[in-house]
Amino acid sequence: MEKLSLQKELKENTYPGRGIVIGKSGDGKYAVTAYFIMGRSENSRNRIFVEEGEGIRTQAFDESKLSDPSLIIYAPVRVLGNKTIVTNGDQTDTIYELMDKQQTFEQALRTREFEPDAPNYTPRISGIMHVENGGYNYAMSILKSNNGNPSACNRYTFAYENPVNGEGHFLHTYMGDGNPLPSFEGEPKLVGIDGDIDTLTQMIWESLNDENKVSLFVRYIDIESGSYETRIVNKNV
């Protein structure tokens, strides 16, 4: 698989929707993840990321303009022991709660499907990172309608063992803008992971479409110690 430029992928797509990047830093020291949200409607754009425990949640920037919280207010990132869960919806809680009861990432997601936002039927995208005793692996999942048919849910899981330094995978909700929005197709894109946390944060934020971008979360987890650094960027400040 050709390794793509994350910067180019973002700059050439005005509306990838919500996106998850998971990989490993070039020096091999860090497990890396990034999650961003975009919006076309006032309701979607009226959001910020705030820290909550070891994770984050979305919050209305202006509560008076919040019209429907059902699919936009959730915890995108939660930490369960040595596992970091990153998703584009409230399935974060499903994964957290069922894995806490010894179920697997895939088993937890079998209880969920794509979002009920006809006619888009936005895919649910999820990732899980496992950092333990100097080892690191991750998995990503997408739950999507069958070519826009809501009576069928297609489920795909991709697992990555012993990730390569300087490489990651990028999964996002939409192929681009449109009505209805076209769902992501194929397996997660192989992308390069370059630089330290501030370099990556700046690159992603500056590459996202300026009109549609809303918030960005980036985390570097030290694979040896499990300690982490986090960056959050909000358009609404």
C-alpha positions as CSV (number, residue, x, y, z in Angstrom):
1,M,0.0,0.0,0.0
2,E,1.3,3.4,-0.9
3,K,2.1,5.7,2.0
4,L,0.2,8.9,1.6
5,S,0.8,12.4,2.9
6,L,-1.7,13.2,5.6
7,Q,-1.3,16.9,4.9
8,K,-2.2,16.3,1.2
9,E,-5.2,14.0,2.1
10,L,-6.6,16.8,4.3
11,K,-5.9,19.7,2.1
12,E,-7.5,18.1,-1.0
13,N,-10.7,17.1,0.8
14,T,-12.9,20.1,1.8
15,Y,-15.1,17.8,3.9
16,P,-13.7,14.6,5.3
17,G,-16.1,15.0,8.2
18,R,-14.7,13.5,11.4
19,G,-11.4,11.7,11.2
20,I,-9.2,9.5,13.4
21,V,-5.4,9.0,12.9
22,I,-3.5,6.4,14.8
23,G,0.1,5.4,14.4
24,K,3.6,5.6,15.8
25,S,6.1,8.5,15.9
26,G,9.1,8.6,13.7
27,D,11.5,8.0,16.6
28,G,9.4,5.0,17.8
29,K,8.9,6.4,21.3
30,Y,5.3,7.4,21.1
31,A,1.9,5.9,20.2
32,V,0.2,8.7,18.4
33,T,-3.5,9.6,17.8
34,A,-5.4,12.5,16.5
35,Y,-9.2,13.1,16.2
36,F,-10.8,16.0,14.5
37,I,-14.4,17.2,13.9
38,M,-15.8,19.4,11.1
39,G,-19.3,20.8,10.6
40,R,-21.5,22.3,7.9
41,S,-24.5,23.3,10.0
42,E,-24.6,25.9,12.8
43,N,-25.4,23.1,15.3
44,S,-22.3,21.1,14.2
45,R,-20.0,24.1,14.2
46,N,-21.2,25.2,17.6
47,R,-18.8,22.9,19.5
48,I,-15.5,22.7,21.4
49,F,-13.4,19.9,22.8
50,V,-12.9,20.0,26.6
51,E,-10.8,17.7,28.8
52,E,-12.7,15.2,30.9
53,G,-10.7,12.9,33.1
54,E,-8.0,11.3,30.9
55,G,-10.2,11.8,27.9
56,I,-12.2,14.6,26.2
57,R,-15.8,15.4,25.4
58,T,-17.6,17.7,23.0
59,Q,-19.4,20.7,24.5
60,A,-21.6,23.4,23.0
61,F,-19.7,26.6,22.6
62,D,-22.9,28.7,22.8
63,E,-25.5,26.7,24.8
64,S,-28.3,29.0,23.5
65,K,-27.6,27.8,19.9
66,L,-27.6,24.1,20.7
67,S,-30.6,22.6,18.8
68,D,-30.0,18.8,18.8
69,P,-27.3,17.3,21.0
70,S,-28.1,13.7,20.1
71,L,-25.2,13.1,17.6
72,I,-22.9,15.9,18.4
73,I,-22.4,15.8,22.2
74,Y,-20.3,12.8,23.2
75,A,-17.0,11.7,24.6
76,P,-14.6,11.0,21.7
77,V,-11.8,9.8,23.9
78,R,-11.8,7.7,27.0
79,V,-9.0,5.7,28.7
80,L,-9.6,2.2,30.2
81,G,-6.4,1.1,32.0
82,N,-3.7,0.8,29.3
83,K,-6.2,1.2,26.4
84,T,-7.1,4.5,24.8
85,I,-10.4,4.6,22.9
86,V,-11.0,7.2,20.2
87,T,-14.3,7.4,18.3
88,N,-16.7,9.7,16.4
89,G,-19.7,9.2,18.7
90,D,-21.2,7.8,21.8
91,Q,-19.9,4.3,20.9
92,T,-16.9,5.4,22.9
93,D,-19.0,4.6,26.0
94,T,-20.2,1.3,24.6
95,I,-16.6,0.2,23.9
96,Y,-15.5,1.4,27.4
97,E,-18.3,-0.3,29.2
98,L,-18.3,-3.6,27.4
99,M,-14.5,-4.0,27.4
100,D,-14.6,-3.3,31.1
101,K,-16.7,-6.4,31.2
102,Q,-14.1,-8.4,29.4
103,Q,-15.7,-8.2,25.9
104,T,-13.5,-7.4,22.9
105,F,-13.4,-4.2,20.8
106,E,-15.3,-6.1,18.0
107,Q,-17.8,-7.6,20.3
108,A,-18.7,-4.2,21.8
109,L,-19.1,-2.7,18.3
110,R,-21.5,-5.5,17.2
111,T,-24.1,-3.8,19.5
112,R,-23.9,-0.6,17.4
113,E,-24.3,0.5,13.8
114,F,-24.0,3.6,11.6
115,E,-25.6,6.8,12.8
116,P,-29.4,7.3,12.2
117,D,-29.0,10.6,10.3
118,A,-30.8,9.8,7.0
119,P,-30.0,10.3,4.2
120,N,-26.2,10.3,5.1
121,Y,-26.2,7.3,7.5
122,T,-22.8,8.6,8.7
123,P,-20.4,5.7,9.5
124,R,-19.3,5.1,13.0
125,I,-15.5,5.1,13.1
126,S,-13.6,3.9,16.1
127,G,-10.0,3.2,17.2
128,I,-8.4,1.5,20.2
129,M,-4.7,1.8,21.2
130,H,-3.1,-0.7,23.6
131,V,0.1,0.3,25.2
132,E,1.6,-2.1,27.8
133,N,5.1,-3.0,29.0
134,G,6.9,-1.2,26.1
135,G,4.6,-2.8,23.5
136,Y,2.0,-1.2,21.3
137,N,-0.7,-2.2,18.9
138,Y,-3.9,-0.7,17.7
139,A,-7.1,-1.5,15.8
140,M,-9.6,0.6,13.8
141,S,-13.3,0.0,12.9
142,I,-15.9,1.3,10.6
143,L,-19.6,0.6,10.7
144,K,-21.4,1.8,7.6
145,S,-24.7,1.3,5.7
146,N,-24.6,-0.9,2.6
147,N,-24.2,1.8,0.0
148,G,-26.8,4.0,1.6
149,N,-29.2,1.2,2.4
150,P,-30.1,1.5,6.1
151,S,-31.4,-2.1,6.3
152,A,-27.9,-3.5,6.2
153,C,-24.9,-2.7,8.3
154,N,-21.4,-3.5,7.0
155,R,-18.8,-4.0,9.7
156,Y,-15.0,-3.8,9.2
157,T,-12.2,-4.1,11.7
158,F,-8.5,-3.6,10.9
159,A,-5.8,-4.6,13.5
160,Y,-2.2,-3.4,13.4
161,E,0.4,-5.2,15.4
162,N,4.0,-3.9,16.0
163,P,3.3,-0.6,14.2
164,V,6.2,0.8,12.1
165,N,8.0,4.0,13.2
166,G,6.7,7.0,11.4
167,E,3.6,5.3,10.0
168,G,-0.1,5.5,10.9
169,H,-3.6,4.9,9.5
170,F,-6.2,7.5,8.7
171,L,-10.0,6.8,8.8
172,H,-12.6,9.4,8.2
173,T,-16.4,9.5,7.7
174,Y,-16.9,11.0,4.2
175,M,-15.1,10.7,0.9
176,G,-15.8,14.4,0.4
177,D,-18.7,16.9,0.4
178,G,-22.0,16.1,-1.2
179,N,-25.8,15.6,-0.6
180,P,-26.1,13.0,0.7
181,L,-22.5,12.8,2.0
182,P,-20.6,9.9,0.5
183,S,-19.4,7.4,3.1
184,F,-15.7,6.5,3.4
185,E,-14.7,3.6,1.2
186,G,-11.9,1.0,1.6
187,E,-9.4,0.3,4.4
188,P,-7.8,3.0,6.5
189,K,-5.3,5.0,4.6
190,L,-1.6,4.5,5.3
191,V,-0.1,7.9,6.1
192,G,3.2,9.2,7.4
193,I,3.5,10.5,11.0
194,D,6.1,13.2,11.1
195,G,7.5,15.4,13.9
196,D,6.7,16.0,17.5
197,I,3.2,16.6,19.0
198,D,3.2,20.3,18.2
199,T,4.4,19.9,14.7
200,L,1.7,17.3,14.0
201,T,-1.0,19.3,15.7
202,Q,-0.1,22.4,13.7
203,M,0.0,20.5,10.4
204,I,-3.4,18.9,10.8
205,W,-5.1,22.0,12.0
206,E,-3.7,24.2,9.2
207,S,-4.5,21.5,6.6
208,L,-8.2,21.2,7.5
209,N,-10.7,23.3,5.5
210,D,-10.8,26.6,7.3
211,E,-14.6,27.1,6.9
212,N,-15.6,23.6,8.0
213,K,-13.0,22.7,10.7
214,V,-14.3,22.8,14.3
215,S,-11.9,21.1,16.8
216,L,-8.8,18.9,17.0
217,F,-7.3,16.6,19.6
218,V,-3.8,15.1,19.4
219,R,-2.1,12.8,21.9
220,Y,1.4,11.3,22.1
221,I,1.6,8.4,24.6
222,D,5.1,7.3,25.8
223,I,5.3,3.6,24.9
224,E,7.7,2.8,27.7
225,S,6.0,4.7,30.6
226,G,2.4,5.1,29.5
227,S,2.5,8.8,30.3
228,Y,1.1,11.2,27.7
229,E,0.9,14.7,26.3
230,T,-2.3,16.2,24.8
231,R,-3.1,19.1,22.6
232,I,-6.5,20.5,21.9
233,V,-7.3,23.2,19.3
234,N,-10.8,24.8,19.0
235,K,-11.9,27.1,16.3
236,N,-14.4,28.6,18.8
237,V,-12.5,30.3,21.6
